[in-house]
Amino acid sequence: MNLEITINDFSKHLFWDVDLNDFDFEKHAGFFAQRVIEYGKLEDWNLLKKLYGLEKIKKLALEFRTLDAVSLSYIATIFNIKKEEFRCYKHKQLVQNYWNS
């Protein structure tokens, strides 16, 4: 983990609802990575890679409970992994969507 990077280096819109004084990169790694992947800019993605490294991001992403379709496609392509291997994809298949049926 790169300790030179701080939460203030990332886009402000990502963490508008988070108390940044109590934020811990290790404790909240999954939440943090998911926010950056779904809502971050390219600069945020590059900072995330420097902060955690691709292997840790891959491990975290495989365990996300939810991830929008575009972000899932992007991250699956980056890591060359089938979407079906992600927990969020499997979970989405299990949850019936009553509004679009």
N, C-alpha and C positions, 0 to 999 in steps of 0.2 A: 504494500500500500504506500502511495506517495503522500507523505505528510505535509508537503508544501502546498497542496491544494486545500482550499477552505470552502465552506458552503457558500460563501459570498462570491466565489468565482463563477458559480453557476447562475443561469438566468433567474431573475427574481420571481417570475410568474410560476415557476415550478413549485415553490414552497411558500406560497402566500398564506397557507393555513397551518404552518408549522412554527413552533417556537424554536428559533434558530439557536438560542442560548443553550438549550439542553440537547441539541442534536449531536448524535454520535454516529460517525460513518460506519463503524463495525456493527454496532447494536441494531441499527436501522438500515443495513445494507440492502436488503430485499426491497423495502419500501422505496429507498432512494434510487436504486437502479431502475425499478419499474417506472417511477415518475420520469426519469430522464429518458428512458426508451420511448415511453408513450407521448410525452409532451415537450421533450427537450429539442433544442436546436442542434445543428451539426457540431457547433463548438462545445455544447454540453456533452454530447456523445464522446467527443475526443477527450474531454476532461475525465469522463467516467472511465474510459479505457486506461488513461494514465493512472487514475486513482486505484482501480481494482485489478486491472489486467483482464485480458479476454477470457482466460480460464475461469476466473471467479464469476464474471458476468454470465458466462455460459451456464455455470452451475446454478446461479441464482435464477436465471431466466427459465430454466427447465422446471423449476418449482413454483413459478408464479401461479396463483390461483386464477387470476384474470389477466387478460391482455387483449387489446383491441385487434381486429383482424389485420390491419395494416402493419402494426408494430410486430405482430406475430410473424407475418410474412417476411418482414425486414430482418428480424433477429434469426429466423430459421435460415434465411439465405446467407447471412453473415457467417453463421456457424456451420452451414452445410448439413443441417439436421432436418429431418422430416417434421412437419407440423404435428403429426400424430404422436411424436415423442414428448411433446410439451404437456405438462400437467393442465395448463389452462385450456388446451384443445380438448383433452379427454374430459375435463370437467364440463366444458360447454356442451359436449355431446350428451352428457348425462342429464343436464338441466333442460327441461322442456320449455320452449318459448311459447307462451299462450297467446301473445299479441300477434304473432306472425303466422299462426297455424291455420 
